[in-house]
Amino acid sequence: MRTEEILAAVATGLWRWDNASGIVTLDAEAARLLGLPAEQTCLPEAAVRSRFHPVDWNEINGVVNLAVAEGTLAEARLRIMDVEGRLLRTVRSRSKPVVDGSDYQLFGTIQEVAEPQPGTAAHTPITGDWRRSREAFLLDAGRALAEARSTAEVLRVAASLSMPGFSPDSLAVFGSSGGRITVIGQHGYSPGEDPPFADMLLGTDHPAAEVVRTGRAIYLPSPEEYSRRYPAGRPLAADTEPRTPRTPRSWAFVPLTVAGSTLGAWMAGFAHPVAFTPDERSVLTTVARMVAQALARAGAAETERELSQGLQRSMMPTLGPEIPGMTVAARYVPTGGGLQVGGDWYDMIPLPSGRIALVIGDVQGHDVRAAGLMGQLRIALRAYASEGHRPDAVLSRASRFLHGLHDLPGADTYSPGDHSSPRFATCLYIEADPATGLLDIARAGHPDPAVRMSDGTVLVRPTAGGLPLGIDPDTDYPTTRLILEPGETIMICTDGLIETGGHDLDTGWARLRRIMEEHSGDNLEKLADALVAAVHGPSSHHTTGPLVDRREDDIALLLLCREGAGCGCGAGSSTTLLAPARRTAMTVAQAEPERVAVARQQLRDLLHDWADEEQVDAGVLMVSEMVTNVLVHTDGDALLVVEATGEPGERLLRVEVADASDELPHRRRPGEMASSGRGLVLMEMLADTWGVDPRGDGKCIWFELYEAGASGGFADPVGSVGGSAGPAS
């Protein structure tokens, strides 16, 4: 009797499916089971597909693809439908794929099976409940793995997956590198306990090594099967070993494949026997693919973070040796996107003169090119400063250097939004004398510094400046000179600290001023942390880790404190017997009449807590008159010095405006329609005392106000008049 006759006698048909041509060959019994005439035939795939239930067709597709990938048998239950869409019968198909390159042929059998009676049906590949549970599980698993950001998170998620109906009791992820297989993560073993074969050669007789070598999954449903196929793995599977609830009885080793490359293997161990049906293998294979993709993403992200941190460490300097009598604190926080590097930087440079240079800057952009330009510019600035040039010369040379980079090959074409277009940089350069607190400041389009006085009052100190570096190679950078008194702290930062979070320049400074004024004054590092935290939460020194917050721009911050009582760096007590003085000074040049408004604002900021608002208005009016007189009636600049001393409620305000003219003041009698000549009249009406002191190189006109109108018993206001800034307005 022929084989076909024997199979037909037991209602079993033969069929062959050619994937390349799409032709299905059926013997007579197979054709009969599909509801076709009982004769051998060849049909196109579409004709055979029409005989299957649509849900079962999708199921068999997945089973076949899994069998092709694993080189195993494809088994499935299929419902056969007639032309009217009625159920004819249920059959079981078993087939073996023969792969030829990208094509394959399936050779198999088809046999009718009895439908399960009501109440006795078990879950099968075509049962809806199990399928819905599996789909829900895969959706949840995919979502959780997609959100994992590190290898540790991926392994934690993989260990927490609860598969429908057969959850693993132990897991291990094997990675392949340099011809070795190592366990990079595991679950189900005691702390400090490594799974067997945690490190082995790629040629080891172990299922994980074979999976990596071949890219095909291996299923071991019993310890006996494990021992038979892999005798070297017997210590892991031997029945003679003491059993614990988590001791595996079945194992699945599935390849971790991404873009056709096998990265490693995933082992799932089950404490109960598992038959590894096609549905179970399909779930394991799908999860393994998701785990592989998540591990690849996490590995790329970790490599990127490591590159970013290494780049930051190589570019960001240390603060160097301690400065006698001064303390420095610094912070750098990158933006949230890309490699987390950008164009912001700071530096501290010892100078040949014994002074110290502090530099802070911001190259346009937040990408790798901005970081590269920042590194070049920082080195150039350090070189120019180390040669002993003054601040204005250092910035002029740096501007020419950056502008010259635009002329290099590949950098001579400009188009809006082009990342290769010329970049500019803002910069603020301070040369500090630790012995005297003298600061010479040059500024290139950068935000002005702010000074926190010893009593907590914060002033933004206007400084002269020029264009950002790299725009015009012939730009001049005038120098502003300030004195940092004992107990005072100067803050310089990039605009990321000021304008992040929807703030503009004014509201951003107001936010930082509040933080600095509320600081207790016990530690400069705490003040630096508080300023960064005002933008996006707690920070650490040279923050490089991921921060989930409002970062819109890089942040660089430098704080320089001249040690003294209440300085904020822990070098002195925050309380003294005498109230600390508030003092500010600025120059208003003939060519900058707009700085008169800045002088008025400086006085208001200094007297922010003065008891009598009318006195503040009076002082602002007199300062405006005094400075304007110098600009109108002399050929020189006005030097404004403001100082407030004493306890709150009993303070003395003294304002001096000096100029280089020796012409004495005189009182005028302006008419009702006169537009000038009321300067001294206002002084007499508004000041508690005032006068003019002659000096060898000019004169100084001054006035004093006593807080809350307290009497002071000072000199006769007109008795000291010896000159003026010219005819009084």
C-alpha positions in Angstrom: 0.0 0.0 0.0 1.3 3.4 -0.9 2.0 6.1 1.7 -0.7 8.3 0.3 -3.3 5.6 0.7 -2.3 4.9 4.3 -2.6 8.6 5.1 -5.9 8.9 3.3 -7.2 6.0 5.4 -6.6 8.0 8.6 -8.1 11.2 7.0 -4.7 12.9 6.6 -3.8 14.9 3.5 -0.4 16.1 2.2 0.3 19.6 0.8 3.2 21.7 -0.3 3.3 25.5 -0.3 5.8 27.4 -2.4 6.3 30.8 -1.0 8.2 32.1 -4.1 5.6 31.2 -6.7 2.5 31.4 -4.4 1.4 28.0 -5.6 -0.1 25.4 -3.2 -0.1 21.7 -4.2 -2.7 19.4 -2.5 -3.2 15.7 -2.7 -6.8 14.3 -3.0 -7.3 14.0 0.8 -6.0 17.5 1.5 -8.3 18.9 -1.2 -11.3 17.1 0.3 -10.5 18.5 3.8 -10.4 22.0 2.4 -13.9 21.5 0.9 -12.6 21.0 -2.7 -13.1 18.1 -5.1 -11.2 15.1 -3.8 -8.4 15.1 -6.4 -4.8 16.2 -6.6 -4.6 19.9 -7.6 -2.4 23.0 -7.7 -4.0 26.3 -6.6 -2.9 29.9 -6.2 -2.5 31.0 -2.6 -5.6 33.3 -2.8 -7.8 30.3 -3.6 -6.5 28.3 -0.6 -6.7 31.3 1.6 -10.4 31.7 0.9 -11.1 28.4 2.5 -9.6 29.4 5.9 -11.3 31.5 8.6 -9.8 35.1 8.3 -8.6 35.1 12.0 -6.9 31.7 11.5 -5.2 32.9 8.4 -3.5 35.6 10.3 -2.6 33.1 13.0 -1.0 30.6 10.6 1.1 33.4 9.0 2.7 34.2 12.4 3.2 30.5 13.1 4.9 29.9 9.8 7.2 33.0 10.1 8.2 31.8 13.6 9.0 28.3 12.2 11.0 29.7 9.4 13.0 31.9 11.8 13.6 29.1 14.3 13.9 26.2 11.8 11.2 24.3 13.7 7.8 22.7 12.9 4.8 24.9 12.3 1.7 23.6 14.0 -1.8 25.3 14.1 -5.5 24.6 14.3 -7.5 26.0 11.3 -11.2 26.4 10.7 -12.3 25.5 7.2 -15.2 27.5 5.8 -17.5 26.8 2.8 -18.3 29.3 0.0 -21.3 30.5 2.1 -19.1 31.3 5.0 -20.3 28.3 7.1 -17.9 26.2 9.3 -17.2 22.9 7.6 -14.6 21.4 10.0 -11.5 22.1 12.1 -8.2 20.7 11.0 -4.7 20.5 12.5 -1.8 21.4 10.2 1.9 20.3 10.8 4.5 21.5 8.4 8.3 21.9 8.0 9.8 24.9 6.2 12.7 24.4 3.8 14.5 27.7 3.4 16.3 28.7 0.3 17.7 32.2 0.7 14.8 34.6 1.2 12.3 32.0 -0.1 11.0 28.9 1.5 8.7 25.9 0.8 6.4 24.3 3.4 5.9 20.5 3.3 3.2 19.2 5.7 0.1 17.3 6.6 -3.5 18.3 7.3 -5.8 16.2 9.5 -9.4 16.7 10.7 -9.8 17.1 14.5 -13.0 16.9 16.6 -14.4 20.2 18.0 -14.1 20.4 21.8 -17.4 19.9 23.6 -18.9 22.8 25.4 -17.4 23.3 28.9 -14.3 21.3 28.0 -12.5 23.6 25.6 -9.0 24.5 26.5 -7.2 27.6 25.2 -5.9 27.1 21.7 -4.2 29.3 19.2 -7.7 30.3 17.8 -9.3 30.9 21.2 -10.2 34.5 21.6 -9.6 34.9 25.3 -6.0 33.8 25.2 -5.3 35.8 22.0 -6.8 39.0 23.6 -4.7 38.5 26.8 -1.6 38.0 24.7 -2.2 41.1 22.6 -2.9 43.2 25.7 0.3 41.9 27.3 2.4 42.6 24.2 1.1 46.2 24.0 1.9 46.8 27.7 5.3 45.2 27.3 6.1 47.3 24.3 5.1 50.5 26.0 7.1 49.8 29.1 10.2 48.8 27.2 9.9 51.9 24.9 10.0 54.1 28.0 13.2 52.5 29.5 16.1 54.8 29.2 19.0 52.7 30.4 20.2 49.1 30.3 19.3 48.6 34.0 15.8 49.9 33.3 15.3 47.6 30.3 16.4 44.6 32.4 14.1 45.6 35.3 11.2 45.9 32.9 12.0 42.5 31.3 12.1 40.9 34.7 8.7 42.4 35.7 6.9 41.1 32.6 4.0 38.8 33.5 3.3 36.7 30.4 -0.2 35.4 30.0 -0.4 31.8 31.3 3.3 31.1 31.6 5.4 33.7 33.4 9.1 32.9 33.7 10.6 32.4 37.2 14.1 33.3 36.2 15.6 35.4 33.4 19.1 36.1 32.1 20.3 38.4 29.3 23.5 37.3 27.6 25.6 39.8 25.7 28.1 39.0 23.0 31.4 41.0 22.6 34.9 40.1 21.6 34.2 36.4 21.1 32.8 36.0 24.6 29.3 35.6 26.0 28.6 37.3 29.4 25.5 37.8 31.5 24.7 41.5 31.5 21.5 41.1 33.6 19.6 38.5 35.5 16.6 38.0 37.7 15.6 35.1 39.9 19.0 34.5 41.5 20.0 35.5 45.0 21.9 38.8 45.5 25.6 38.3 44.6 24.8 34.9 43.0 25.7 34.6 39.3 23.8 32.2 37.1 25.9 29.3 35.7 28.0 30.1 32.6 28.0 33.8 33.4 31.1 34.2 31.3 32.1 31.9 28.5 33.7 31.7 25.0 31.4 32.0 22.0 32.3 28.4 21.0 31.1 26.9 24.4 28.7 24.0 24.2 25.9 26.1 25.8 22.5 27.0 24.4 23.1 30.8 24.8 26.3 30.5 22.9 24.6 28.4 20.1 21.8 30.9 19.9 24.3 33.8 19.4 26.2 31.7 16.8 23.2 30.6 14.8 20.6 33.3 15.5 18.0 30.6 16.1 16.0 30.0 19.2 16.4 26.9 21.4 13.6 25.4 23.5 14.3 22.9 26.2 11.1 21.6 27.7 12.7 19.3 30.4 15.9 18.9 32.3 16.4 15.6 30.5 16.3 17.3 27.2 18.7 20.0 28.4 21.2 17.3 29.7 20.9 15.3 26.4 21.6 18.2 24.1 24.1 20.1 26.2 26.0 17.8 28.6 28.2 20.7 29.7 25.2 22.4 31.1 24.2 19.5 33.3 25.1 21.4 36.6 22.3 23.8 35.6 19.7 21.1 34.9 20.6 17.9 36.8 17.7 16.3 38.6 20.0 15.3 41.5 20.4 19.0 42.6 18.3 20.2 45.5 15.1 21.9 44.2 13.8 25.3 45.2 10.6 26.9 44.1 12.5 28.9 41.5 14.6 26.0 40.1 13.9 25.9 36.3 12.3 22.9 34.8 12.0 24.3 31.2 14.1 26.8 29.4 13.8 29.1 26.3 16.9 30.7 24.8 15.8 33.3 22.2 18.1 35.5 20.1 18.2 39.2 20.7 18.3 40.5 17.1 18.3 44.0 15.8 18.6 44.9 12.1 19.7 41.4 11.2 22.5 41.3 13.8 22.3 39.1 16.9 23.4 41.1 20.0 23.0 38.3 22.5 20.5 35.9 23.9 17.6 36.0 26.3 17.0 33.1 28.6 13.6 32.5 30.3 13.5 29.7 32.9 10.2 28.2 34.1 9.8 26.3 37.4 7.0 24.2 35.8 7.2 22.2 32.6 6.3 24.2 29.4 5.6 22.5 26.1 6.5 25.7 24.1 3.6 25.6 21.8 3.7 27.9 18.7 1.7 30.6 20.6 4.1 30.5 23.5 7.1 30.6 21.2 5.5 33.5 19.3 5.1 35.5 22.5 8.7 34.7 23.6 10.1 35.7 20.2 8.1 38.9 20.1 9.2 39.9 23.6 12.8 39.1 22.7 12.7 41.4 19.7 11.3 44.2 21.9 13.9 43.6 24.5 16.7 43.6 21.9 15.5 46.9 20.4 15.2 48.5 23.9 18.7 47.3 24.8 20.0 48.7 21.5 18.4 52.1 22.2 19.6 52.1 25.8 23.1 51.2 24.8 23.2 54.0 22.2 21.8 56.5 24.8 24.4 55.4 27.4 27.2 55.7 24.9 25.9 59.2 23.9 25.8 60.2 27.6 29.3 58.9 28.2 30.6 60.8 25.2 28.7 63.9 26.4 30.1 63.7 29.9 33.6 63.0 28.6 33.4 66.0 26.3 32.2 68.2 29.1 34.9 67.0 31.5 37.6 67.7 28.8 36.2 71.2 28.1 35.2 72.5 31.5 38.1 73.6 33.6 38.7 73.2 37.3 38.7 76.4 39.3 42.4 76.0 40.1 44.3 77.1 43.2 42.7 79.1 46.0 42.7 82.9 45.7 44.0 84.5 48.9 41.2 86.6 50.4 38.6 85.5 47.8 36.4 82.5 47.2 35.0 81.2 43.9 32.1 78.9 43.1 31.0 77.8 39.6 28.3 75.7 37.9 27.7 74.4 34.4 24.3 72.8 33.4 23.9 71.7 29.8 20.6 71.9 27.9 18.3 68.9 27.7 18.6 68.0 24.1 21.1 66.2 21.9 24.5 65.4 23.4 23.9 67.8 26.3 26.8 69.9 25.3 26.7 73.5 24.1 28.5 76.7 23.8 28.5 78.0 27.4 31.7 78.0 29.4 33.6 79.6 32.3 37.2 79.8 33.1 39.6 81.0 35.9 43.1 82.1 34.7 46.1 83.0 36.9 47.8 86.0 35.3 51.5 87.0 35.2 50.8 90.0 37.4 49.5 87.9 40.2 45.9 88.9 39.5 43.2 86.4 38.5 41.0 86.5 35.4 37.5 85.2 35.5 35.8 84.5 32.1 32.3 83.5 31.2 30.9 83.2 27.7 28.3 81.7 25.4 28.9 80.6 21.8 25.7 80.7 19.7 24.0 77.3 19.5 23.6 74.2 21.6 25.2 71.6 19.3 28.5 69.9 18.9 29.8 72.6 16.6 29.0 75.2 19.3 30.9 73.1 21.8 33.9 72.8 19.5 34.0 76.5 18.9 33.7 77.1 22.6 36.7 74.9 23.2 38.8 76.8 20.6 37.7 80.2 21.9 38.4 79.3 25.6 41.9 78.2 24.7 42.5 81.4 22.7 41.2 83.6 25.6 43.4 81.7 28.1 46.4 82.2 25.8 45.9 85.9 25.3 45.3 86.4 29.0 48.4 84.5 30.0 50.4 86.8 27.8 49.5 89.6 30.2 47.2 91.6 28.0 44.6 93.9 29.5 40.9 92.9 29.4 40.0 95.1 26.5 43.0 93.7 24.4 42.1 90.1 25.4 38.6 90.5 24.0 39.7 92.4 20.9 42.2 89.6 20.0 39.5 86.9 20.8 37.0 88.6 18.5 39.6 88.6 15.6 40.4 85.0 16.3 36.7 83.9 16.2 36.1 86.1 13.1 39.1 84.4 11.4 37.6 81.0 11.9 34.7 82.0 9.6 37.2 82.3 6.7 38.3 78.7 7.0 37.3 76.3 4.2 33.7 75.1 4.6 32.8 78.1 6.8 32.5 80.8 4.1 28.9 80.2 3.1 26.1 81.7 5.1 22.4 80.8 5.0 19.8 81.4 7.6 19.3 78.4 9.9 22.4 76.7 8.5 24.4 75.1 11.3 27.6 75.7 9.4 27.0 79.4 9.2 29.3 81.8 11.1 28.8 81.9 14.9 29.3 84.7 17.4 29.9 84.5 21.1 29.1 86.8 24.0 31.7 87.1 26.8 32.5 88.9 30.0 36.1 89.1 31.2 37.1 90.2 34.7 40.6 90.9 35.9 40.5 90.8 39.7 43.2 92.0 42.2 42.7 89.8 45.3 44.6 92.3 47.6 42.5 95.4 46.8 39.3 94.0 45.4 39.8 96.0 42.2 37.9 94.6 39.2 38.6 95.6 35.6 35.7 94.4 33.5 35.4 94.1 29.7 32.1 92.9 28.1 31.2 91.6 24.7 27.5 91.6 24.3 27.1 89.6 27.5 24.7 90.3 30.5 26.0 92.7 33.1 27.3 91.3 36.4 25.4 91.6 39.7 26.9 92.4 43.1 25.5 91.1 46.4 26.6 93.5 49.1 27.4 92.3 52.6 24.0 93.2 53.9 22.3 91.2 51.2 21.4 94.1 48.8 21.8 93.1 45.2 22.6 95.5 42.4 23.1 94.9 38.7 26.3 96.8 37.9 26.1 98.3 34.4 29.4 98.0 32.5 30.6 99.4 29.2 30.7 96.9 26.4 31.1 96.1 22.7 29.6 93.8 20.1 29.7 90.0 20.6 32.9 88.3 19.6 33.4 87.3 16.0 31.0 89.9 14.4 33.4 92.8 13.8 37.2 92.1 14.1 37.8 95.9 14.8 35.4 96.3 17.7 36.7 98.1 20.8 35.9 96.8 24.3 36.1 99.6 26.9 36.9 98.6 30.4 34.8 99.4 33.5 36.5 99.5 36.9 34.7 98.4 40.1 35.8 97.9 43.7 34.6 94.7 45.3 34.4 95.6 49.0 35.0 93.0 51.8 31.9 90.9 52.2 30.6 91.5 48.7 30.0 88.8 46.0 29.9 89.4 42.3 27.8 87.1 40.1 28.4 86.6 36.4 26.3 84.1 34.3 25.0 83.3 30.8 21.6 84.2 29.7 20.3 80.7 30.3 20.2 81.4 34.0 18.3 84.7 33.5 15.8 84.1 30.7 14.8 80.4 31.1 11.2 79.6 32.1 9.5 82.4 30.1 11.3 85.2 31.8 12.8 88.2 30.0 15.9 90.0 31.1 14.1 92.2 33.7 11.9 89.5 35.3 14.8 87.0 35.1 17.1 89.4 37.1 14.3 90.0 39.5 14.0 86.3 40.2 17.8 86.0 40.7 17.9 89.1 42.9 15.3 87.6 45.2 17.3 84.4 45.5 20.5 86.2 46.3 18.9 88.6 48.8 17.2 85.7 50.7 20.5 83.7 50.9 21.6 83.3 54.5 25.2 84.1 53.7 26.7 81.0 55.2 28.1 79.3 52.1 28.9 80.3 48.5 28.4 76.8 47.2 24.8 76.8 48.6 24.2 80.2 46.9 25.3 78.7 43.6 23.0 75.7 44.1 20.1 78.0 45.0 20.6 80.1 41.8 20.6 77.0 39.6 17.6 75.5 41.5 15.6 78.7 40.8 15.6 77.6 37.2 15.0 73.8 37.2 15.5 72.3 40.6 18.5 70.9 42.6 21.9 70.8 41.0 25.3 69.5 41.8 28.8 70.7 40.9 29.3 70.6 37.1 26.0 68.9 36.6 26.1 66.5 33.7 23.3 63.9 34.5 19.9 64.0 32.9 17.6 66.6 34.4 13.8 66.6 33.6 12.9 70.2 33.9 12.6 73.5 32.2 16.0 73.6 30.6 15.8 75.8 27.5 19.4 76.9 27.3 22.8 76.0 28.7 23.7 77.6 32.0 27.2 78.8 33.2 27.5 80.6 36.5 30.5 82.1 38.4 30.5 83.6 41.9 33.5 85.6 43.2 33.4 86.7 46.8 35.8 89.0 48.6 36.0 87.5 52.0 34.6 89.5 54.9 31.8 89.7 57.4 28.6 88.4 55.8 30.3 87.6 52.5 28.4 84.5 51.8 31.4 82.2 51.6 31.7 81.3 55.3 34.8 83.4 55.9 33.2 85.8 58.4 30.3 86.2 60.7 27.1 87.4 59.1 26.5 89.8 62.1 28.7 92.6 63.1 28.5 95.4 65.7 28.3 98.0 63.0 25.8 97.8 60.1 27.6 97.2 56.8 27.7 100.0 54.3 26.1 99.9 50.9 28.2 101.5 48.2 28.1 101.8 44.5 30.0 103.8 41.9 29.6 104.3 38.2 30.9 106.6 35.4 28.5 108.4 33.1 30.5 109.4 30.0 29.7 112.4 27.7 29.0 110.0 24.9 26.5 108.0 27.0 23.8 110.3 28.2 21.4 107.4 28.4 23.3 106.2 31.4 21.7 108.9 33.5 18.6 106.7 33.6 20.9 103.8 34.7 22.3 106.0 37.5 18.7 106.7 38.7 17.9 103.0 38.8 21.1 102.2 40.6 20.1 104.6 43.4 16.6 103.1 43.6 18.0 99.6 43.8 20.4 100.7 46.6 17.5 102.2 48.6 15.1 99.3 48.0 14.2 99.1 51.7 14.5 102.9 52.6 11.7 103.9 55.0 10.6 107.0 53.2 9.7 106.7 49.5 9.5 110.5 49.1 13.1 110.7 50.2 14.1 108.1 47.6 12.3 110.1 44.9 14.0 113.3 46.1 17.4 111.6 46.0 16.7 110.2 42.4 15.8 113.7 41.3 18.9 115.3 42.7 21.2 112.6 41.2 19.6 113.2 37.8 20.2 117.0 38.1 23.8 116.6 39.3 24.9 114.1 36.6 23.1 116.0 33.9 24.8 119.2 34.9 28.2 117.6 34.4 27.2 116.4 30.9 25.7 119.7 29.9 28.2 122.2 31.4 31.6 120.4 31.2 33.6 118.5 28.7 34.3 115.6 31.0 32.6 112.5 32.4 30.7 112.3 35.7 31.8 109.9 38.5 28.9 108.9 40.7 29.5 107.5 44.2 26.6 106.5 46.4 27.0 105.2 50.0 24.4 104.3 52.7 25.6 103.6 56.2 24.0 103.0 59.6 21.2 100.8 61.0 17.9 100.5 59.1 15.6 103.4 60.1 18.6 105.6 61.0 20.7 105.4 58.0 22.7 108.2 56.3 22.8 108.4 52.5 25.7 110.3 50.9 25.8 110.9 47.1 28.8 112.4 45.4 29.2 113.4 41.8 32.7 114.4 40.8 34.0 115.9 37.5 37.2 117.4 36.2 36.0 121.1 36.0 37.2 123.6 38.6 34.5 126.2 37.8 32.7 127.2 41.0 28.9 126.8 41.4 26.7 129.8 41.9 23.1 130.2 42.7 20.7 131.5 39.9 17.2 133.0 40.0 15.3 131.3 37.2 12.0 132.8 36.1 8.8 131.0 35.9 9.3 130.0 32.3 13.0 129.1 32.6 14.0 125.6 31.7 17.2 125.5 33.8 18.9 127.1 36.8 17.0 125.2 39.5 19.7 122.7 40.4 21.0 124.3 43.6 17.5 125.4 44.6 16.4 121.8 44.5 19.4 120.8 46.6 18.5 123.3 49.2 14.9 122.2 49.3 15.4 118.4 49.2 18.7 117.6 50.8 19.3 117.5 54.5 22.8 118.8 53.9 24.8 119.4 50.7 28.0 121.0 49.5 30.8 121.2 47.0 34.3 120.1 47.8 37.2 121.3 45.5 39.7 118.8 44.5 43.1 119.1 42.8 41.7 117.6 39.6 38.3 119.1 39.7 35.5 119.1 42.3 32.8 117.0 43.9 29.3 118.1 44.6 27.5 116.1 47.2 24.3 115.8 49.3 23.1 113.7 52.3 19.8 112.4 53.4 18.9 111.0 56.8 16.5 108.2 56.8 13.0 109.0 58.2 14.1 112.7 58.6 16.4 112.2 61.5 18.6 115.2 62.3 22.3 114.8 62.1 23.9 118.0 63.3 26.2 118.1 60.3 27.9 121.1 58.7 26.1 124.1 57.3 25.0 123.1 53.7 26.2 126.3 52.1 29.3 126.8 54.2 31.3 124.2 52.2 30.4 125.4 48.8 33.6 126.2 46.9 32.8 125.4 43.4 30.2 123.8 41.2 29.9 121.8 38.0 29.3 125.1 36.2 26.3 127.4 36.2 23.6 125.7 38.2 20.7 124.5 36.0 
